[in-house]
């Protein structure tokens, strides 16, 4: 295999991984968003903080130890969402219907405050 072919193969592999991560992350993000919209518990408050962090990490920093304080299925969805962010094909909220409005509503519902709200 020539160096050019090796580069092309690596790029193809990255594209495949990126598309798969984005698709899985979109589904995981949608499940997390639904939980934060419909349920009410301490665990779901952590989900809301996670969603806010993926929406705007500067305004809502992520404490990675939150992954240890939720059910395995929820933390799996969080990790899949982070993997989609890592590949950077799209902001997660843009991958779900009406995501921008819905995430902002979750931020309000859970009493999270933008830094300028203080």
N, CA and C atoms as a LAMMPS dump frame, in Angstrom:
ITEM: TIMESTEP
0
ITEM: NUMBER OF ATOMS
354
ITEM: BOX BOUNDS ff ff ff
-5.0000000000000000e+02 5.0000000000000000e+02
-5.0000000000000000e+02 5.0000000000000000e+02
-5.0000000000000000e+02 5.0000000000000000e+02
ITEM: ATOMS id mol type element x y z
1 1 1 N 0.854 -1.179 0
2 1 2 C 0 0 0
3 1 3 C 0.9 1.241 0
4 2 1 N 0.589 2.167 -0.863
5 2 2 C 1.377 3.399 -0.945
6 2 3 C 1.011 4.322 0.218
7 3 1 N 1.873 5.282 0.515
8 3 2 C 1.532 6.243 1.572
9 3 3 C 0.21 6.966 1.291
10 4 1 N -0.028 7.304 0.036
11 4 2 C -1.282 7.966 -0.326
12 4 3 C -2.472 7.05 -0.032
13 5 1 N -2.371 5.78 -0.376
14 5 2 C -3.447 4.824 -0.112
15 5 3 C -3.663 4.621 1.38
16 6 1 N -2.583 4.642 2.154
17 6 2 C -2.693 4.518 3.609
18 6 3 C -3.447 5.708 4.193
19 7 1 N -3.126 6.886 3.693
20 7 2 C -3.813 8.092 4.164
21 7 3 C -5.294 8.025 3.802
22 8 1 N -5.604 7.636 2.584
23 8 2 C -7.001 7.511 2.143
24 8 3 C -7.748 6.478 2.984
25 9 1 N -7.104 5.36 3.285
26 9 2 C -7.741 4.323 4.105
27 9 3 C -8.006 4.837 5.515
28 10 1 N -7.045 5.562 6.081
29 10 2 C -7.232 6.124 7.425
30 10 3 C -8.368 7.131 7.429
31 11 1 N -8.422 7.991 6.414
32 11 2 C -9.508 8.972 6.331
33 11 3 C -10.858 8.288 6.186
34 12 1 N -10.927 7.241 5.391
35 12 2 C -12.175 6.481 5.239
36 12 3 C -12.602 5.866 6.572
37 13 1 N -11.633 5.324 7.295
38 13 2 C -11.947 4.733 8.605
39 13 3 C -12.463 5.8 9.566
40 14 1 N -11.843 6.961 9.587
41 14 2 C -12.282 8.05 10.458
42 14 3 C -13.689 8.512 10.091
43 15 1 N -13.971 8.61 8.803
44 15 2 C -15.309 9.009 8.365
45 15 3 C -16.356 7.998 8.822
46 16 1 N -16.042 6.723 8.704
47 16 2 C -16.964 5.668 9.129
48 16 3 C -17.203 5.748 10.634
49 17 1 N -16.127 5.89 11.389
50 17 2 C -16.256 6.001 12.845
51 17 3 C -17.019 7.255 13.24
52 18 1 N -16.75 8.349 12.556
53 18 2 C -17.42 9.605 12.855
54 18 3 C -18.921 9.505 12.603
55 19 1 N -19.304 8.942 11.462
56 19 2 C -20.731 8.802 11.159
57 19 3 C -21.417 7.896 12.175
58 20 1 N -20.777 6.79 12.534
59 20 2 C -21.372 5.86 13.505
60 20 3 C -21.512 6.526 14.878
61 21 1 N -20.475 7.232 15.314
62 21 2 C -20.521 7.91 16.617
63 21 3 C -21.597 8.984 16.636
64 22 1 N -21.73 9.711 15.543
65 22 2 C -22.74 10.77 15.47
66 22 3 C -24.142 10.177 15.525
67 23 1 N -24.361 9.107 14.788
68 23 2 C -25.689 8.475 14.792
69 23 3 C -26.033 7.927 16.174
70 24 1 N -25.096 7.218 16.793
71 24 2 C -25.35 6.665 18.13
72 24 3 C -25.513 7.79 19.146
73 25 1 N -24.698 8.828 19.03
74 25 2 C -24.786 9.961 19.952
75 25 3 C -26.098 10.704 19.829
76 26 1 N -26.608 10.829 18.616
77 26 2 C -27.9 11.501 18.416
78 26 3 C -29.012 10.733 19.11
79 27 1 N -29 9.42 18.998
80 27 2 C -30.026 8.602 19.654
81 27 3 C -29.889 8.689 21.167
82 28 1 N -28.657 8.609 21.66
83 28 2 C -28.416 8.694 23.106
84 28 3 C -28.837 10.06 23.644
85 29 1 N -28.474 11.116 22.933
86 29 2 C -28.837 12.469 23.348
87 29 3 C -30.354 12.631 23.392
88 30 1 N -31.035 12.083 22.414
89 30 2 C -32.508 12.167 22.386
90 30 3 C -33.107 11.468 23.601
91 31 1 N -32.556 10.318 23.984
92 31 2 C -33.066 9.613 25.174
93 31 3 C -32.827 10.446 26.434
94 32 1 N -31.637 11.029 26.558
95 32 2 C -31.331 11.858 27.724
96 32 3 C -32.23 13.093 27.775
97 33 1 N -32.43 13.71 26.639
98 33 2 C -33.285 14.887 26.582
99 33 3 C -34.713 14.543 26.996
100 34 1 N -35.201 13.425 26.528
101 34 2 C -36.551 12.987 26.907
102 34 3 C -36.642 12.776 28.424
103 35 1 N -35.632 12.155 29.025
104 35 2 C -35.629 11.964 30.483
105 35 3 C -35.705 13.306 31.209
106 36 1 N -34.88 14.257 30.772
107 36 2 C -34.843 15.557 31.443
108 36 3 C -36.138 16.343 31.249
109 37 1 N -36.848 16.064 30.175
110 37 2 C -38.122 16.738 29.921
111 37 3 C -39.27 16.097 30.692
112 38 1 N -39.205 14.796 30.935
113 38 2 C -40.356 14.053 31.451
114 38 3 C -40.228 13.566 32.889
115 39 1 N -39.035 13.382 33.374
116 39 2 C -38.86 12.799 34.701
117 39 3 C -38.373 13.836 35.686
118 40 1 N -38.42 13.439 36.981
119 40 2 C -38.025 14.368 38.034
120 40 3 C -37.395 13.575 39.172
121 41 1 N -36.072 13.542 39.195
122 41 2 C -35.355 12.911 40.304
123 41 3 C -33.952 13.498 40.352
124 42 1 N -33.229 13.226 41.418
125 42 2 C -31.863 13.725 41.541
126 42 3 C -30.983 13.256 40.405
127 43 1 N -31.186 12.025 40.015
128 43 2 C -30.419 11.459 38.906
129 43 3 C -30.695 12.234 37.61
130 44 1 N -31.941 12.602 37.393
131 44 2 C -32.306 13.315 36.171
132 44 3 C -31.793 14.754 36.225
133 45 1 N -31.656 15.307 37.413
134 45 2 C -31.011 16.613 37.532
135 45 3 C -29.587 16.568 37.003
136 46 1 N -28.906 15.458 37.233
137 46 2 C -27.563 15.279 36.681
138 46 3 C -27.612 15.209 35.157
139 47 1 N -28.632 14.552 34.641
140 47 2 C -28.814 14.488 33.185
141 47 3 C -29.005 15.896 32.627
142 48 1 N -29.812 16.689 33.294
143 48 2 C -30.049 18.065 32.837
144 48 3 C -28.746 18.858 32.83
145 49 1 N -27.927 18.705 33.856
146 49 2 C -26.647 19.41 33.899
147 49 3 C -25.723 18.936 32.777
148 50 1 N -25.771 17.644 32.482
149 50 2 C -24.977 17.103 31.382
150 50 3 C -25.437 17.706 30.043
151 51 1 N -26.747 17.732 29.832
152 51 2 C -27.278 18.297 28.591
153 51 3 C -26.861 19.764 28.454
154 52 1 N -26.939 20.503 29.54
155 52 2 C -26.54 21.912 29.514
156 52 3 C -25.055 22.037 29.165
157 53 1 N -24.24 21.159 29.72
158 53 2 C -22.798 21.195 29.44
159 53 3 C -22.5 20.897 27.979
160 54 1 N -23.242 19.977 27.382
161 54 2 C -23.008 19.68 25.965
162 54 3 C -23.533 20.807 25.08
163 55 1 N -24.466 21.573 25.596
164 55 2 C -25.037 22.705 24.861
165 55 3 C -24.083 23.903 24.903
166 56 1 N -23.532 24.162 26.096
167 56 2 C -22.616 25.285 26.262
168 56 3 C -21.691 24.971 27.437
169 57 1 N -20.556 24.379 27.12
170 57 2 C -19.624 23.92 28.144
171 57 3 C -18.964 25.027 28.938
172 58 1 N -18.888 26.224 28.37
173 58 2 C -18.309 27.336 29.128
174 58 3 C -19.281 27.837 30.18
175 59 1 N -20.548 27.905 29.83
176 59 2 C -21.554 28.389 30.773
177 59 3 C -21.915 27.325 31.802
178 60 1 N -21.868 26.057 31.397
179 60 2 C -22.275 24.948 32.255
180 60 3 C -21.183 23.871 32.244
181 61 1 N -20.121 24.062 33.036
182 61 2 C -19.023 23.087 33.031
183 61 3 C -19.503 21.699 33.469
184 62 1 N -18.873 20.686 32.908
185 62 2 C -19.23 19.302 33.203
186 62 3 C -18.312 18.737 34.269
187 63 1 N -18.914 18.207 35.326
188 63 2 C -18.178 17.451 36.335
189 63 3 C -18.236 15.986 35.893
190 64 1 N -17.13 15.441 35.444
191 64 2 C -17.141 14.078 34.896
192 64 3 C -17.533 13.028 35.933
193 65 1 N -17.441 13.352 37.201
194 65 2 C -17.848 12.396 38.225
195 65 3 C -19.369 12.191 38.255
196 66 1 N -20.111 13.058 37.558
197 66 2 C -21.554 12.856 37.424
198 66 3 C -21.842 11.516 36.734
199 67 1 N -20.927 11.065 35.888
200 67 2 C -21.101 9.784 35.197
201 67 3 C -21.207 8.62 36.184
202 68 1 N -20.636 8.784 37.363
203 68 2 C -20.647 7.717 38.362
204 68 3 C -21.892 7.75 39.237
205 69 1 N -22.682 8.808 39.115
206 69 2 C -23.819 9.003 40.015
207 69 3 C -25.16 8.752 39.342
208 70 1 N -25.122 8.117 38.182
209 70 2 C -26.353 7.81 37.455
210 70 3 C -26.352 6.328 37.081
211 71 1 N -27.526 5.837 36.71
212 71 2 C -27.642 4.444 36.278
213 71 3 C -26.716 4.173 35.097
214 72 1 N -26.36 2.919 34.932
215 72 2 C -25.45 2.516 33.862
216 72 3 C -25.999 2.901 32.489
217 73 1 N -27.281 2.688 32.254
218 73 2 C -27.853 3.018 30.94
219 73 3 C -27.743 4.516 30.66
220 74 1 N -27.937 5.324 31.678
221 74 2 C -27.827 6.776 31.507
222 74 3 C -26.376 7.167 31.249
223 75 1 N -25.459 6.608 32.033
224 75 2 C -24.051 6.959 31.808
225 75 3 C -23.576 6.451 30.449
226 76 1 N -24.093 5.316 29.993
227 76 2 C -23.764 4.855 28.64
228 76 3 C -24.224 5.86 27.598
229 77 1 N -25.433 6.396 27.776
230 77 2 C -25.926 7.409 26.854
231 77 3 C -25.078 8.684 26.927
232 78 1 N -24.643 9.046 28.114
233 78 2 C -23.774 10.21 28.243
234 78 3 C -22.462 9.982 27.488
235 79 1 N -21.895 8.792 27.649
236 79 2 C -20.631 8.498 26.967
237 79 3 C -20.805 8.472 25.453
238 80 1 N -21.91 7.923 24.983
239 80 2 C -22.158 7.938 23.538
240 80 3 C -22.308 9.375 23.033
241 81 1 N -22.955 10.209 23.816
242 81 2 C -23.09 11.617 23.447
243 81 3 C -21.72 12.292 23.392
244 82 1 N -20.88 12.003 24.381
245 82 2 C -19.536 12.58 24.384
246 82 3 C -18.711 12.093 23.196
247 83 1 N -18.898 10.836 22.817
248 83 2 C -18.181 10.314 21.658
249 83 3 C -18.607 11.064 20.391
250 84 1 N -19.895 11.352 20.282
251 84 2 C -20.365 12.135 19.138
252 84 3 C -19.756 13.54 19.165
253 85 1 N -19.658 14.133 20.343
254 85 2 C -19.017 15.448 20.459
255 85 3 C -17.548 15.376 20.052
256 86 1 N -16.905 14.301 20.437
257 86 2 C -15.483 14.124 20.127
258 86 3 C -15.251 14.144 18.621
259 87 1 N -16.141 13.527 17.876
260 87 2 C -15.99 13.471 16.426
261 87 3 C -16.449 14.759 15.764
262 88 1 N -17.209 15.582 16.457
263 88 2 C -17.507 16.936 16.04
264 88 3 C -18.212 17.132 14.709
265 89 1 N -19.083 16.228 14.321
266 89 2 C -19.805 16.419 13.055
267 89 3 C -20.924 17.452 13.205
268 90 1 N -21.479 17.567 14.403
269 90 2 C -22.57 18.521 14.642
270 90 3 C -22.731 18.705 16.146
271 91 1 N -23.262 19.857 16.541
272 91 2 C -23.636 20.048 17.941
273 91 3 C -24.788 19.106 18.242
274 92 1 N -24.747 18.475 19.4
275 92 2 C -25.739 17.439 19.722
276 92 3 C -27.17 17.94 19.641
277 93 1 N -27.424 19.143 20.131
278 93 2 C -28.803 19.642 20.134
279 93 3 C -29.354 19.811 18.722
280 94 1 N -28.48 19.897 17.723
281 94 2 C -28.958 20.026 16.342
282 94 3 C -29.346 18.681 15.737
283 95 1 N -29.068 17.606 16.44
284 95 2 C -29.346 16.265 15.921
285 95 3 C -30.717 15.736 16.315
286 96 1 N -31.434 16.49 17.149
287 96 2 C -32.774 16.068 17.578
288 96 3 C -33.78 17.137 17.157
289 97 1 N -35.007 16.736 16.905
290 97 2 C -36.016 17.721 16.498
291 97 3 C -36.177 18.834 17.538
292 98 1 N -36.129 20.067 17.073
293 98 2 C -36.327 21.244 17.918
294 98 3 C -35.381 21.258 19.118
295 99 1 N -34.174 20.755 18.905
296 99 2 C -33.221 20.568 19.991
297 99 3 C -32.825 21.829 20.726
298 100 1 N -32.619 22.918 20
299 100 2 C -32.206 24.159 20.645
300 100 3 C -33.244 24.608 21.674
301 101 1 N -34.489 24.689 21.258
302 101 2 C -35.56 25.114 22.159
303 101 3 C -35.706 24.142 23.309
304 102 1 N -35.638 22.849 23.017
305 102 2 C -35.85 21.835 24.056
306 102 3 C -34.743 21.861 25.108
307 103 1 N -33.505 22 24.692
308 103 2 C -32.41 22.054 25.671
309 103 3 C -32.528 23.323 26.507
310 104 1 N -32.842 24.442 25.89
311 104 2 C -33.02 25.666 26.672
312 104 3 C -34.163 25.514 27.676
313 105 1 N -35.226 24.813 27.283
314 105 2 C -36.344 24.579 28.206
315 105 3 C -35.905 23.695 29.372
316 106 1 N -35.081 22.698 29.106
317 106 2 C -34.559 21.835 30.18
318 106 3 C -33.693 22.659 31.13
319 107 1 N -32.871 23.536 30.573
320 107 2 C -32.024 24.392 31.412
321 107 3 C -32.893 25.213 32.359
322 108 1 N -33.956 25.783 31.838
323 108 2 C -34.88 26.567 32.692
324 108 3 C -35.605 25.662 33.684
325 109 1 N -36.129 24.548 33.2
326 109 2 C -36.915 23.636 34.049
327 109 3 C -36.125 23.179 35.263
328 110 1 N -34.848 22.929 35.075
329 110 2 C -34.022 22.413 36.159
330 110 3 C -33.313 23.517 36.936
331 111 1 N -33.681 24.768 36.695
332 111 2 C -33.15 25.866 37.49
333 111 3 C -31.671 26.134 37.275
334 112 1 N -31.159 25.758 36.119
335 112 2 C -29.76 26.047 35.812
336 112 3 C -29.698 27.488 35.323
337 113 1 N -28.629 28.16 35.656
338 113 2 C -28.552 29.587 35.35
339 113 3 C -27.35 29.877 34.478
340 114 1 N -27.578 30.668 33.448
341 114 2 C -26.479 31.18 32.635
342 114 3 C -25.659 32.102 33.523
343 115 1 N -24.354 32.19 33.306
344 115 2 C -23.522 33.048 34.154
345 115 3 C -24.049 34.478 34.252
346 116 1 N -24.634 35.033 33.209
347 116 2 C -25.145 36.409 33.256
348 116 3 C -26.427 36.517 34.071
349 117 1 N -27.067 35.364 34.404
350 117 2 C -28.292 35.365 35.207
351 117 3 C -28.039 35.589 36.689
352 118 1 N -26.798 35.482 37.103
353 118 2 C -26.457 35.555 38.535
354 118 3 C -26.611 36.938 39.089
